[in-house]
């Protein structure tokens, strides 16, 4: 009888053992598929959450008055906006989401305000991401709540900045910060209105290092910037950067802990089931050996069964895990739920790794089976 026939006869005869073995493999694959999908979704969700915290790097002119910068929240010193092109010209840098900005104090009908121009968001090569900055229509501005109240401004009304009149596209909700005094427009239009062509006083960005303060991310960024842009200096909002780093590191550490625990637990389960199966089949193995089946044939029987169960368990586990994630993932990852979808790559990995895993777990019971003396086995039974 061919080994494949023996394998299927064995599966039919000991359906209970086969069922529990498939269940063990399916659970292992399910956990790994869920972990992989959760890790991917969590990273997307975390990136979105920490991205929404805002920019945590501020690149300003080297000659900026830091007392004035900290008191006012921006510096009056300016630099040419070509610095933005220098920053995005380099690959493999530790920052992203760059926005050139111009801030200037102005007065409108006796009311103090801050005029702010924002450039389009720029990215170093190969680092394109969804934009963080608001999209402002040409010829329009967004007006802070306090300015709108003091000047009695409403949406679709008009406001004059310098010699340029803008339509009010949006009155921002109350922020409780200096943003309530801000009039925000496109950089080139605000530069023109303030008669400061090509001038900016800051580039905002996000760091990509995700390091905690003890790992000195600011030192690394300053060394990098010194080579790229010696005429500027970098300020890091440390609390925001640390929160971003700790959140992403927490997710990575959690997944690194869960995966080996699941692997060890399910591997022990499979080995135990294999040993039970091998002990139950001691008389059959003795008869097969007496009929002329050598150790290699017996080994193929055990390992072949393990591989077959691994394939069935991989398919069952993958589709069960994917179904669960698609059904409940939207409630877990509300900001990035559209990114949840079945991953054929995970199926291919499951169909490759699960049979190898079950074959490896079957080695102990296989060795137990093929090393027993058939004569002694048959005498006992």
C-alpha positions as CSV (number, residue, x, y, z in Angstrom):
1,X,0.0,0.0,0.0
2,X,1.3,3.4,-0.9
3,X,2.2,5.9,1.9
4,X,-0.5,8.4,0.8
5,X,-3.1,5.7,1.1
6,X,-1.9,4.8,4.5
7,X,-2.0,8.5,5.5
8,X,-5.7,8.9,4.4
9,X,-6.7,5.6,6.1
10,X,-5.0,6.8,9.3
11,X,-6.9,10.1,9.1
12,X,-10.2,8.3,8.6
13,X,-9.5,5.9,11.4
14,X,-8.3,8.4,13.9
15,X,-10.5,11.4,13.1
16,X,-10.5,12.8,16.6
17,X,-6.7,13.1,16.7
18,X,-6.7,14.6,13.2
19,X,-9.4,17.1,14.2
20,X,-7.5,18.3,17.2
21,X,-4.3,18.5,15.2
22,X,-5.9,20.6,12.5
23,X,-7.5,22.8,15.2
24,X,-4.0,23.4,16.8
25,X,-2.5,24.3,13.4
26,X,-5.5,26.5,12.5
27,X,-5.3,28.3,15.9
28,X,-1.6,28.9,15.4
29,X,-2.1,30.2,11.9
30,X,-5.1,32.3,13.0
31,X,-3.1,33.9,15.8
32,X,-0.2,34.7,13.5
33,X,-2.5,36.1,10.7
34,X,-4.4,38.2,13.3
35,X,-1.1,39.4,14.9
36,X,0.2,40.3,11.4
37,X,-3.0,42.1,10.4
38,X,-3.3,43.8,13.8
39,X,0.3,44.9,13.8
40,X,-0.1,46.3,10.3
41,X,-3.4,48.0,11.2
42,X,-2.0,49.2,14.5
43,X,1.0,50.8,12.9
44,X,-1.3,52.6,10.4
45,X,-3.6,53.7,13.2
46,X,-0.6,54.8,15.4
47,X,1.0,56.7,12.5
48,X,-2.4,58.4,12.0
49,X,-2.9,59.2,15.7
50,X,0.7,60.5,16.3
51,X,0.6,62.3,13.0
52,X,-2.5,64.1,14.1
53,X,-0.6,65.3,17.2
54,X,1.1,67.7,14.7
55,X,4.6,68.6,13.7
56,X,7.3,68.0,16.3
57,X,10.3,69.5,14.5
58,X,10.8,73.2,13.8
59,X,13.7,74.3,11.6
60,X,14.4,78.0,12.0
61,X,17.2,80.5,10.9
62,X,20.4,80.1,12.8
63,X,20.4,83.8,13.8
64,X,16.9,83.7,15.3
65,X,16.4,85.4,18.6
66,X,15.5,82.5,20.8
67,X,14.0,84.7,23.6
68,X,11.6,86.2,21.0
69,X,11.0,82.8,19.5
70,X,9.9,81.3,22.7
71,X,7.9,84.3,23.9
72,X,6.0,84.8,20.6
73,X,6.0,81.2,19.3
74,X,7.8,82.2,16.1
75,X,10.8,84.3,15.0
76,X,10.9,87.4,13.0
77,X,14.2,86.3,11.3
78,X,13.7,84.9,7.8
79,X,15.5,82.7,5.3
80,X,14.9,82.0,1.6
81,X,12.3,79.3,1.0
82,X,14.9,77.5,-1.2
83,X,16.0,75.8,2.1
84,X,12.9,73.6,1.6
85,X,14.3,72.3,-1.7
86,X,17.6,71.5,0.0
87,X,15.8,69.5,2.7
88,X,13.8,67.4,0.4
89,X,16.6,66.7,-2.1
90,X,18.3,64.1,0.2
91,X,17.4,60.4,0.5
92,X,17.4,58.3,3.7
93,X,16.8,61.3,6.0
94,X,15.2,61.2,9.5
95,X,12.4,63.7,8.9
96,X,9.3,63.9,6.7
97,X,6.2,66.0,6.1
98,X,8.0,69.3,5.5
99,X,6.0,72.6,5.3
100,X,7.6,76.0,4.8
101,X,5.8,78.7,6.8
102,X,5.9,82.5,7.2
103,X,4.6,84.1,10.3
104,X,4.2,87.9,10.7
105,X,2.4,90.1,13.2
106,X,-0.1,92.4,11.5
107,X,-2.9,94.7,12.6
108,X,-6.3,94.8,11.0
109,X,-8.6,97.7,12.0
110,X,-6.7,98.0,15.3
111,X,-6.8,94.3,16.1
112,X,-3.6,92.4,16.4
113,X,-3.3,89.2,14.4
114,X,-0.8,86.7,13.0
115,X,-0.6,86.2,9.3
116,X,0.6,82.7,8.4
117,X,1.5,81.3,5.0
118,X,1.8,77.6,4.5
119,X,3.5,75.9,1.5
120,X,2.4,72.6,0.0
121,X,3.6,69.6,2.0
122,X,6.8,68.2,0.6
123,X,8.6,64.9,1.0
124,X,12.1,63.5,0.5
125,X,12.5,61.0,-2.3
126,X,10.5,57.8,-1.6
127,X,8.8,59.1,1.5
128,X,5.5,60.3,0.2
129,X,2.7,60.1,2.8
130,X,-0.9,61.5,3.1
131,X,-0.8,65.3,3.8
132,X,-1.2,66.6,7.3
133,X,-1.6,70.3,6.5
134,X,-5.0,71.8,5.5
135,X,-5.6,72.4,1.9
136,X,-6.4,76.1,1.3
137,X,-8.0,77.3,-1.9
138,X,-6.2,80.0,-3.8
139,X,-7.4,83.5,-2.9
140,X,-8.8,82.3,0.4
141,X,-7.8,82.2,4.1
142,X,-8.8,80.4,7.3
143,X,-9.4,82.8,10.1
144,X,-9.0,82.0,13.9
145,X,-12.0,82.2,16.2
146,X,-10.9,85.2,18.2
147,X,-10.1,87.3,15.2
148,X,-13.4,86.4,13.6
149,X,-15.3,87.5,16.8
150,X,-13.4,90.7,17.2
151,X,-13.7,91.8,13.6
152,X,-17.2,90.2,13.2
153,X,-16.1,88.1,10.3
154,X,-18.0,85.2,8.8
155,X,-17.4,82.5,6.3
156,X,-17.5,83.8,2.7
157,X,-16.8,87.3,4.0
158,X,-13.6,89.2,3.1
159,X,-10.5,90.3,5.0
160,X,-7.6,92.4,3.9
161,X,-4.0,91.4,4.7
162,X,-1.6,94.1,3.6
163,X,-2.8,95.3,0.3
164,X,-4.5,92.0,-0.7
165,X,-8.1,91.1,0.0
166,X,-8.9,87.4,0.7
167,X,-12.2,85.5,0.9
168,X,-12.8,83.8,4.2
169,X,-13.1,80.1,3.4
170,X,-13.3,78.9,7.0
171,X,-13.6,80.2,10.5
172,X,-11.6,77.8,12.6
173,X,-13.1,76.4,15.9
174,X,-11.8,77.8,19.1
175,X,-8.4,76.2,19.9
176,X,-7.4,78.0,23.1
177,X,-4.0,78.8,21.6
178,X,-2.4,81.5,19.5
179,X,-4.1,79.9,16.5
180,X,-7.3,81.7,17.5
181,X,-5.4,84.9,16.4
182,X,-4.1,83.4,13.2
183,X,-5.0,84.2,9.5
184,X,-3.8,81.3,7.4
185,X,-3.3,81.3,3.7
186,X,-1.2,79.9,0.9
187,X,2.5,80.8,1.3
188,X,3.0,82.5,-2.0
189,X,-0.1,84.7,-1.5
190,X,0.8,85.7,2.1
191,X,4.4,86.4,1.0
192,X,3.0,88.7,-1.7
193,X,0.5,90.4,0.7
194,X,3.3,91.1,3.2
195,X,5.8,92.1,0.6
196,X,8.2,89.3,1.6
197,X,8.7,87.4,-1.6
198,X,10.5,84.0,-1.3
199,X,10.9,84.5,2.5
200,X,10.0,82.1,5.3
201,X,10.9,81.9,8.9
202,X,10.3,78.3,9.7
203,X,10.1,74.8,8.2
204,X,7.9,72.4,10.1
205,X,8.5,68.6,9.9
206,X,8.0,65.3,11.7
207,X,10.9,63.1,12.8
208,X,11.0,59.5,11.5
209,X,13.3,58.2,14.2
210,X,10.7,57.4,16.9
211,X,13.4,57.4,19.6
212,X,12.9,58.2,23.2
213,X,14.9,61.2,24.7
214,X,17.5,58.8,26.3
215,X,18.3,57.7,22.8
216,X,19.2,61.3,21.8
217,X,17.0,61.8,18.6
218,X,17.6,65.5,18.7
219,X,21.4,65.0,18.6
220,X,21.1,62.7,15.6
221,X,18.8,65.1,13.8
222,X,21.0,68.1,14.4
223,X,24.1,66.3,13.1
224,X,22.1,65.4,10.0
225,X,20.8,68.9,9.5
226,X,24.2,70.5,10.0
227,X,25.4,68.8,6.9
228,X,22.3,69.6,4.8
229,X,21.4,73.1,6.0
230,X,24.2,74.7,8.1
231,X,22.4,78.1,8.0
232,X,19.5,76.7,10.1
233,X,18.9,75.1,13.5
234,X,16.4,72.5,14.6
235,X,14.0,72.7,17.6
236,X,12.3,69.5,18.8
237,X,9.0,69.5,20.7
238,X,10.3,66.8,23.1
239,X,7.1,65.7,24.8
240,X,5.3,65.2,21.5
241,X,8.3,63.3,20.1
242,X,8.5,61.1,23.1
243,X,4.8,60.3,23.1
244,X,5.1,59.4,19.4
245,X,8.1,57.2,20.0
246,X,6.8,55.4,23.1
247,X,3.5,54.6,21.4
248,X,5.1,53.0,18.4
249,X,7.7,51.1,20.5
250,X,4.9,49.8,22.8
251,X,3.1,48.2,19.8
252,X,6.3,46.7,18.5
253,X,7.3,45.2,21.9
254,X,3.8,43.8,22.4
255,X,3.8,42.0,19.1
256,X,7.3,40.7,19.7
257,X,6.1,39.2,23.0
258,X,2.9,37.6,21.8
259,X,4.3,35.8,18.7
260,X,6.8,33.5,20.4
261,X,4.4,32.7,23.3
262,X,1.8,31.5,20.8
263,X,4.4,29.6,18.7
264,X,5.7,27.7,21.8
265,X,2.3,26.9,23.1
266,X,0.8,25.6,19.9
267,X,4.1,23.7,19.1
268,X,3.9,21.9,22.5
269,X,0.3,21.1,21.7
270,X,1.1,19.5,18.4
271,X,4.0,17.6,19.8
272,X,1.8,16.2,22.6
273,X,-0.9,15.2,20.0
274,X,1.8,13.5,17.9
275,X,3.1,11.6,20.9
276,X,-0.4,10.4,21.8
277,X,-0.9,9.3,18.2
278,X,2.4,7.5,18.1
279,X,1.7,5.6,21.3
280,X,-1.7,4.6,20.1
281,X,-0.2,3.2,16.9
282,X,2.6,1.2,18.4
283,X,1.0,-2.1,17.5
284,X,0.3,-1.0,14.0
285,X,3.8,0.2,13.5
286,X,5.1,-3.1,14.7
287,X,3.0,-4.9,12.2
288,X,4.1,-2.6,9.4
289,X,7.7,-3.1,10.3
290,X,7.1,-6.9,10.3
291,X,5.5,-6.6,6.8
292,X,8.7,-5.1,5.5
293,X,8.1,-1.3,5.8
294,X,11.4,0.3,6.8
295,X,12.0,3.2,9.1
296,X,12.0,5.6,6.2
297,X,8.5,4.6,5.1
298,X,7.2,4.8,8.7
299,X,8.8,8.3,9.0
300,X,7.1,9.4,5.7
301,X,3.8,8.2,7.1
302,X,4.1,10.4,10.2
303,X,5.7,13.5,8.5
304,X,3.3,13.2,5.5
305,X,0.3,13.2,7.8
306,X,1.7,16.3,9.7
307,X,2.3,18.2,6.4
308,X,-1.2,17.4,5.2
309,X,-2.7,18.5,8.5
310,X,-0.6,21.6,8.3
311,X,-1.9,22.5,4.9
312,X,-5.6,22.1,6.0
313,X,-5.0,24.0,9.2
314,X,-3.2,26.8,7.3
315,X,-6.2,27.3,5.0
316,X,-8.7,27.1,7.8
317,X,-6.7,29.4,10.1
318,X,-6.1,32.0,7.5
319,X,-9.7,32.4,6.4
320,X,-11.0,32.3,9.9
321,X,-8.6,35.0,11.0
322,X,-9.2,37.2,8.0
323,X,-12.9,36.9,8.4
324,X,-12.7,37.9,12.1
325,X,-10.5,40.9,11.3
326,X,-12.7,42.1,8.5
327,X,-15.8,41.7,10.7
328,X,-14.5,43.4,13.8
329,X,-11.5,45.4,12.6
330,X,-13.6,48.4,11.7
331,X,-14.6,49.0,15.3
332,X,-11.0,48.6,16.5
333,X,-9.3,50.8,13.9
334,X,-11.7,53.5,13.2
335,X,-9.3,55.9,11.6
336,X,-7.7,53.5,9.1
337,X,-10.4,50.8,8.7
338,X,-10.3,51.1,4.9
339,X,-6.8,49.7,5.0
340,X,-8.1,46.4,6.4
341,X,-8.3,43.7,3.7
342,X,-7.3,40.1,3.0
343,X,-3.6,39.7,2.3
344,X,-2.7,36.9,-0.3
345,X,0.9,37.2,0.9
346,X,-0.2,36.0,4.4
347,X,-2.0,33.1,2.8
348,X,1.2,32.1,0.9
349,X,3.2,32.4,4.0
350,X,0.7,30.3,6.0
351,X,0.7,27.5,3.3
352,X,4.5,27.5,3.4
353,X,5.3,27.9,7.1
354,X,2.5,25.8,8.7
355,X,3.4,22.5,7.0
356,X,7.0,23.1,7.9
357,X,6.1,23.8,11.4
358,X,3.9,20.7,11.8
359,X,6.6,18.6,10.1
360,X,9.1,19.9,12.6
361,X,6.8,19.2,15.5
362,X,6.2,15.7,14.3
363,X,9.9,14.8,14.5
364,X,9.8,13.8,18.1
365,X,6.9,11.4,17.8
366,X,8.3,10.1,14.5
367,X,11.6,9.2,16.1
368,X,9.7,7.6,18.9
369,X,7.8,5.4,16.4
370,X,10.7,4.3,14.1
371,X,13.2,3.6,16.8
372,X,11.1,0.9,18.6
373,X,12.0,-2.7,18.1
374,X,9.1,-4.3,16.2
375,X,9.8,-7.7,17.7
376,X,9.4,-6.4,21.3
377,X,6.3,-4.5,20.3
378,X,4.6,-7.5,18.8
379,X,5.6,-9.7,21.8
380,X,3.9,-7.2,24.2
381,X,0.7,-7.1,22.2
